[in-house]
């Protein structure tokens, strides 16, 4: 697995492993910023210049990218949600949901990438339940 360098605010660094899904910010001028950069650096979400954003992609090594065409004036959203399933049993597991979207004063749209690669569109990630 390839390791990437994460630069903390306090100046220290640590190595992080590439996620199953990661983001790419594509700018209006044709440049892009990747969460896991080709330079070996882990880029933070706050580094994205939303004023010049053209599209926001969630990419995977084997699945087609999920593309959010950017609407100027919106606020970009990206976060993870961790869920535990079958708690207290031998089959207990933790899963990670990849959440991204946008919000404005009137509404919020969040796309949630599920463990099977499917996508749920919601405005409330906490309303999603996963059963086995």
N, C-alpha and C positions, 0 to 999 in steps of 0.2 A: 504494500500500500504506500502511496505517495504521501509524504507529510508536508504540511504547509506551515509557515511561520505566522503566528498571531502576535501582533504588537499591542500590548496593553497600554492604557493611558499612563501608567506609572513608569513606562519605559522598559519594563521587563518583557520577555518574549516566552512563548511556549509553542510546542508543535501540536498541530491538530490534523486529523485525518479527514479526507474529503468525505462529504455527506453523500447519501444516495441521490438526493435531489439538491441542486444548488441554483443560485440565481445569477443572471447576467443582466446588467443594465445596458441597454443600447441607446446611444445618444443621437440627437438630431444631426450631428456633424459626421456620423458614420463610425465614431469610436465606441468602445464599450469598456465596461468595468465588470470583471468576473469575481464572484465571491471567492473562488479558488483560482487565483491568477496564474498565468503561465510563468510568471517570475517567481513562483513558489510562495507567494504571500497570500495569506487569508485576509480578504478585504471585509470590512465591517459594513453593515447596511447603511449606517449613517454617512458613509463616504459617497453615497449615490447623490449626484447633482440632479435633483428632481426638476429644477427649472429648465434643464436641457434634455430631459428624458424623452425618448421617442417610443420605446417599448421596454417592458420588463418581462423576462423569460425565466421560467423554472426549467432547468435542463437535467437530463438523466442520460447515462451512457448508452442505454439500449432503447429508451422510449422516445417518441417524438416530443419536442419541447412544448410547453404550455406557454402561450404568448398573451400578454396583457398589453394591448395597444394603449398608450398613455394619453390621458386627457389632461391638458394643462389646467392647473388650479386645484387638482385633487391632491390628497395626501396618500402617499404610498404606504402600504402595510405589508409587513413580513414578520412572521414569528413561528415558533414551533409549539405544538401541544403534545404533551406526553400523557399516555393513558396506560393504566395497568389493567390487565384482563385476568380473570380467574384467580383473583387474589386469595391467598391462603391455600391454594391447591398445588399439587405437583406440576400442573400445567401453567402456573403463573408466568405472565410475560409482560414486558413493557413495549409499547409501540410508540412511534413518533409520527405525528401528522405534520405535514408541511403546509403552512397557511400563508396566503398572500392575497393582495387585493388593493382596494382603495376606499377612501371615504371622503365625503364632502359634508357640508353643514346639515344636509337633509337625510343622508343615508350612508350605509356602509355595505360594501360587497366583498365577501371573503371567499376565495376558492381554497378548498381543503383537499390536498392530495392524500388519499387513503392508502393503507398498506398494500392494497392490490393494484395501485396505480390509477384507480378510478378517482373522479373529482366530484366533490359536493360543493354546491354554491349556497352560501348562507350569509346571514348577518350576525349569527350567534354561534360560534364554534362550540360553546358549552352545550348546545342543544343536540349535538351529534352523539349518537350512541353506537357502539360497535359490539356486536355479539359474535360468538363463535358457533 
